[in-house]
Amino acid sequence: MKTTIGITQSNLIAISKELAKLLADENVLYVKTKNAHWNIEGADFFDKHKFFESQIEQLEDLIDSIAERIRTIGHYAPATLKSYLSLTQLTESSSKKNNSQGFMKELLIDHESIIMHLRSHIKMFSVDFKDVGTSDFITGIMETHEKMAWFLRSHLKKLNHDEF
């Protein structure tokens, strides 16, 4: 059945395509965070293992909400690794060492990349696509990533301070 919510069908298609890219980014970041959680080594293993677990839980919630937003506007969410890799702006993991600083730096870069991408699209959703709901939705996602990035940045600052 056709979705009739006051947004043109062409705009709904464009919105779903943009949200599919975001869903891909979130899934790639999720896998990279899982990698950090599973493979972290070092004296801070336990703390960072738990820290990455909390970030994974937040990403799971984001992923689910983005997929549901795509369904809410009448489209299907991509759900294959192949589709995610073709849609994402992120790269797969490149950390050479399994230590907290390497993982955290890489994850921070990805969170900041998603934040900048979302920030640049807020107006596009509300003005160009006439969808204030999705604009508000991605603003909330951006705020979650800002907080997750802050936590990563704070851990990195502590690590750098401890080294001196």
C-alpha positions, 0 to 999 in steps of 0.5 A: 500500500502506498505511503501517504504522509504529506511528502511526495513519492519522489521525496520519499524515495530520496529520503529512503536512499539517504537513510539507507546510506546512514544505515550502512554507515551505522552497520559498518561502525557497529562491526568495527566497534564489535571488533574493538570489543572482541579483540582489545588487548592490554592492561585496560582490557576489562574497562575498554571491553565493557566500554565498547560493549556500551557503545555497541548497545547504543549503535544497535538502538540507532540501527534499529531506529533507522531501519524502522524510519525507512519502513515508516516512510514506506520503503525497505531497509537494506539488510545485507553486508554487500549492500552496506559496503556499497552504500557506506562512506566509512572504511573497514577497520584499519587498526594495526594494533589491538590496543585501546588507543588505536581502536578509539582513534579509528572509531572517533574518526568514524563517529565524527565523519557521521556527525559531519555528514548528518549535520550537512543533511539536516536542512536538506531533509527539512527544506529540500525534501519537506520532511521535518520529521526525518530532519528531527530524527537525524538531529537526534542521531547526530546528538547520540554520535556527538555524545559517543564521540565525546566519550571516545575523545575523553578516553583518549585524553586520559590515555595521552595524559597518563603517558606523560 
